[in-house]
Amino acid sequence: MTPERKDKFLSVLNKRQGNITVVLENVMDPHNEAAVMRTCDSVGIQDIYIITNRTSRKREVGFRSGSGAKKWLTIHEFSDVNKCIQELRKTYKKILTTHLSSNAVSLYDINFTESIALVFGNEWLGVSEELVALSDGNFIIPQTGMIQSLNISVACAITIYEAYRQKESAGHYKQTSLPQEKQTELLMKWGFKDEDFIEQKEN
């Protein structure tokens, strides 16, 4: 592995955020899923949770355009909403869904410096009532057009780039928030060898 590639890996790892994640519930279009993965990677979101319990997945997660991003991310797949929520609760303090309701808050009123999981639902039906009931609240992206909805990959990009803006201002990207054990695990997954770790410690 070249020194330049090692430096790139370490630079990316140092900006990975352990206190924010994206959850996709029954997103059926693989291109939407892939686009979300690429956006998550671009802002340092490492973990993505995918719930599929409505129809069988016809293609591999991250098919085509997202395949490049998929190998750098940690994907958690579930077929049961409750089990996914249980796992999320172990790491994230708040779970918010994109859901139009009377108590939904604006995207721009969310404090993204907190530990948070963001849930995006199916292209046609949105987030399930079951998941909405298990969440801590709902949010919407303010809009002024006739059509009060956005493509899921667009909605996700708008949301997590607002998160990026807030976290950057708060200094969250100055150092990684991932545990050391996970950092090592990711470096090995990305291609680091024992000799690379030895050289890293010496430097």
N, C-alpha and C positions, 0 to 999 in steps of 0.2 A: 504494500500500500504506500502510495507516495505521501510525502510530508504535507503537500497541498490538500490531498483528500482527507488526511487525518485532521488537519486544521478545520476543514469544512464541517466534518462530522462533529467535532467538539464545539464549534461555534453554534451549530444548529442545536445541539443538545443543551447548551447553556441557556438557550432561550425557550426551551420547552416549558410549558405551563402545566403544573400538576393540579391546579385548583379550578379548572374549567373543562367541560366536556360537551360534546354534542350527542344527542340521542335521536336516532331515526326510527320511527315506528311505521312499519309496513310501507316503506317507500319502494315502489315497484319498478320504476324506471331506472335501469342501471346507470344511465347517463346522469341523472340527477344525483344518485348516490356517489358516483365518481367525482362529480363537480364539487360536492360537499367535502369529500376527502381532500381534494386538492386545496380547497380554501382553508380547511382545518390545518393542513400541513404548513400553509403559508403564514399563519399567525401563531404557530407553535403549539397548537392543540395536539396532544399525543394520542389520547384515548377517544375512541368512538364506540358508542353502544348502538347495536342494531337489533331491533325487535321485529320478527317476522312470524305472524301467527294467523294471517288471513288466507293467503294463498302460497303455494310452494314457490320458492325462488327459482326462476328459470335459468339464471346466469350466475356466475360466481360473483361474490361481493367485489365491487370495484372494477367491473368488467371494462375493458378497453381503456378509455381516457384516464380513468383513475388508477389503473394498475401501477403506474409509476409512483403515485402517492401512497398507495396501499402498503407497499413494502416498507415504508418508513413509519407507518402508524401501528398502533395496537388496537385491534378490532375485537370487540366483545359481542358475541352473537347470542340472542335469546329467542325462545319461542313462547315464553311466559312473562307477562307484564310484571307480575308480583316479584318474580325472582330477579328481574332486571332492577326494579326499584330497590330491592333489598341490597343489591350490590352497589347501586349508586349511593345509598345512604351511608355506606361504609367510608366513602371518600368525600362526598359533596354535601354541604350543609343545606343547600336550597335547590329545589327542582322546579323549573318554570316551563310551562308549555305555551306554544304559539296557538292561542285559542281565543276567538272573538266572543267575549262574554261581558256582562255588565260590570264585572269587577276587574277586567283586564287593565293592566297599566301600560303606558307607552314604553317602547323599547328604550327611550332616552331617559326614563326615570329609574332604570335598573342600575344598581351599584355592581358593576362587573369586577370590582376589586375583591368581592367576596367569593367564597367557594360556591360554584354554581354549575348546575347541569341544565342544558337548554334542549328542549324536546320539540322536534319537528315531525309532523304527521304525514299521512298518506296524501298523495296528489289530489284526490277527489274528496275524500271524507275527512281529512284532517286528523288531528290527534283524537284517539278513542276516548269515550266518556270514562272508561275505566281508568285510563292513565291520568286524565284530567283530575279525577277524584282523588288520586293518590299523590298529586303534585302539591306544591306549596303556593301556587298562584299561576296566573296567566298573563301573557303580554301580547301586544300587537305592534305592528310597524305602522306608524301614522301614514295615511294615504288620503288623497283628495280627488281621486278619479272615480269613474263610474263603477269600475270593477274593483271590489275590495279584497283582492287576493293577489299574491305574487307566486311565481314559480318557486318551488321549495328551495332549489339551489340558490336562487337570487335572494330569497328571504333569509336563508342561512348566512350568506355572504354579508348582507347588510348588517345583520345582528352581530356576527362575531368580529366584524371590523369596527363596530362601535365598542365591543369588548376590548379589542386590541388598542383602540385609542385611549380608553380609560386606563388600561393596565400599563401602557407605555408611559403615560403621564405620571402614574403612581410608582414607576421604577421597577415594575415586575420583570422586565426583560433584561435587567442588569445581571441577573444570575438565575440559574435553573432552580425550580422549586420541586424537582423530582428527587425522591430518595436515592441515596447512593447505589443501593442494590438495583434499582430500576435503571439507573444510568448505565451501570455495567451490563445489565441484561440487554439494553438497547444497542450498546456499542458492539456487543458480540453478534447480535442479530444483523447489524449493519455491516459486519465484515471484519471487525477488529480481531486480531489474534493475540495470543499470550505475549508475544514479543512487542506488540504495539502498546500494550498496557505497561510493560516494563520500561519501554522508552519514554512513555508519557510521564511516569513517576520520576524518571531520571531528569526530565526537563523541568 
